[in-house]
Structure formats: C-alpha cells, structure tokens
C-alpha cells in the first residue's frame, strides 16, 4: 500500500519514517503531492573521470573504492551549479537523510525513488535504476543522473530533484545487512 501525503506525515510524527530536513509540512504544497514527497539535490556531484577504459566485473562484490579512485567530487552552490552535459552521467545525493527504521510492533516501510516528470521533460533521468530503498535503510539517497536531452542542464543544490514514494510492508521484516546503510557519499 502506498502512503498518502497525510499518512507520510503521520509516519514521520510516529518515528516510523525520517526525512531530515523536510522542506515543509503543509500537504497542500511542496514538498508533497498526493502520494509522494519530493526530495532536494545535495551540494556534491560525483563525476566519473575520463581516462583509460576500466573493465568492471559484475561477478564480484561491489567495491566503493572504484568510485573513490575513478571519480571527482565537485561541490556546487546556488551561484555555481554543476553543468550536466548531454549524454553525461553523474552521481549525486539528496539533501535529506532518509531512515526507514525496523521496530517491533510498529509498521515497517520501504520506499521507491522516482524521477520527476518536470525534470524528465528536459531529458534528465534521475535515479533510473535500483529505485528501491529497503526497510532498515538510513542515509542520504544516492541518485544516478544522466542528461539524455540536447541541452546542458545546471544542477543546483536544494532544488527538488526526485520523489520518494513510501510503501507499507506486510509484517515486520528481519533486519538484513545493507551495504549502503548510513551512506554519506555515493561510494557507500
């Protein structure tokens, strides 16, 4: 079951969901629509470096060191956004920290991160793979962003970039390891 805007606020008030800092609490305007809450872009953009080709082995465990060795971290400001060029891929994170705690005798939630159609109409895809945020997750959400349009897109911090759709789980899950728990940067 997908939570409505009022149910999202109720879950926050009960401590079953954390979105911090939340951009507002009036369900009749931003950051809410009827069945999601919008999240904002953080100030760091992670840009893959151009260079020698790298072969990534998907049959091996994910390694955060790849991102650390092969990407550049760029800090943006409102006056100095990052210009995302056509066909360019970057990683970024939400400004907000999200937590979906697992607590006995309390509802458990998972979420999906989806792009916003207003951004997609420029040709920008935001978080186009692996949209699931599992129950028990805590941290900033890493976004995979690509510009598929013909124009450069300025990525400015604090703009609404994606939406979070919250779903209630049936039953309380057993806590399971999550490699991205507590992430503060895209490397995990």
BELFENZI-V393131 format. One record per pair of residues at least 4 apart in sequence whose C-alpha atoms are under 8 Angstrom apart, sorted by the first residue. I is the first residue (numbers start at 0). J is the second residue. If there is no record, write none. Layout:
I/J  I/J
//
This chain:
0/166  0/167  0/168  1/34  1/164  1/165  1/166  1/167  2/6  2/7  2/34  2/35  2/164  2/165  2/166  2/167  3/7  3/33  3/34  3/35  4/8  4/26  4/31  4/32  4/33  4/34  4/35  4/36  5/9  5/26  6/10  7/11  7/16  7/165  8/12  8/24  9/13  10/14  10/15  10/16  11/15  11/16  11/17  11/18  15/99  15/100  15/101  15/102  15/105  15/106  15/107  15/108  16/97  16/98  16/99  16/100  16/108  17/96  17/97  17/98  17/99  18/95  18/96  18/97  18/98  19/95  19/96  19/97  20/94  20/95  20/96  21/95  22/29  22/30  23/29  23/30  24/30  25/29  25/31  26/30  26/31  26/32  26/33  27/31  27/32  28/32  29/36  29/37  30/36  30/37  30/38  30/159  31/35  31/36  31/37  32/36  32/37  34/164  35/162  35/163  35/164  35/165  36/162  36/163  36/164  37/159  37/160  37/161  37/162  37/163  38/93  38/94  38/95  38/159  38/160  38/161  38/162  38/163  39/93  39/94  39/95  39/156  39/157  39/158  39/159  39/160  39/161  40/91  40/92  40/93  40/94  40/155  40/156  40/157  40/158  40/159  40/160  41/91  41/92  41/93  41/94  41/95  41/156  41/157  42/74  42/75  42/76  42/92  42/94  42/155  42/156  42/157  43/72  43/73  43/74  43/75  43/91  43/92  44/72  44/73  44/74  44/75  44/81  44/89  44/90  44/91  44/92  45/70  45/71  45/72  45/73  45/89  45/90  45/91  45/185  46/70  46/71  46/72  46/73  46/88  46/89  46/90  47/66  47/69  47/70  47/71  47/88  47/89  48/69  48/70  48/71  57/61  62/66  63/67  63/186  63/187  64/68  64/186  65/69  65/186  66/70  66/185  66/186  67/71  67/186  73/81  75/79  75/80  75/81  75/155  75/156  76/80  76/155  76/156  77/155  77/156  79/155  80/153  80/154  80/155  80/156  81/153  81/154  81/155  82/151  82/152  82/153  82/154  83/87  83/88  83/145  83/146  83/151  83/152  83/153  83/154  84/146  84/150  84/151  84/152  85/145  85/146  85/147  85/148  85/149  85/150  85/151  86/145  86/146  86/147  86/148  87/145  87/146  87/147  88/143  88/144  88/145  88/146  89/143  89/144  89/145  90/141  90/142  90/143  90/144  90/185  91/141  91/142  91/143  91/144  91/185  92/139  92/140  92/141  92/142  92/184  92/185  93/139  93/140  93/141  93/142  94/139  94/156  94/157  95/139  95/140  96/137  96/138  96/139  96/140  97/136  97/137  97/138  97/139  97/140  98/135  98/136  98/137  98/138  99/107  99/108  99/109  99/133  99/134  99/135  99/136  99/137  100/107  100/108  100/134  100/135  100/136  100/137  101/105  101/107  101/108  101/134  101/135  101/171  101/172  101/174  102/106  102/107  102/171  103/171  104/171  105/171  106/167  106/168  106/170  106/171  107/134  107/167  107/168  107/169  107/170  107/171  107/172  108/133  108/134  108/165  108/166  108/167  108/168  109/131  109/132  109/133  109/134  109/165  109/166  109/167  109/168  110/131  110/132  110/133  110/134  110/163  110/164  110/165  110/166  111/130  111/131  111/132  111/163  111/164  111/165  112/126  112/130  112/131  112/132  112/161  112/162  112/163  112/164  113/125  113/126  113/127  113/130  113/161  113/162  113/163  113/164  114/118  114/119  114/124  114/125  114/126  114/127  114/160  114/161  114/162  115/119  115/125  115/160  115/161  115/162  116/120  117/121  118/122  118/123  118/124  118/160  119/123  119/124  119/125  121/148  121/150  122/146  122/147  122/148  122/149  123/144  123/145  123/146  123/147  123/148  124/143  124/144  124/145  124/146  124/147  125/142  125/143  125/144  125/145  125/160  125/161  126/130  126/141  126/142  126/143  126/144  126/161  127/143  127/144  128/143  132/136  134/172  135/174  135/175  136/177  136/179  136/180  136/181  137/180  137/181  137/182  138/179  138/180  138/181  138/182  138/183  139/181  139/182  139/183  139/184  140/182  141/184  141/185  146/151  146/152  178/187  179/187  180/187  181/187  182/186  182/187  183/187
//
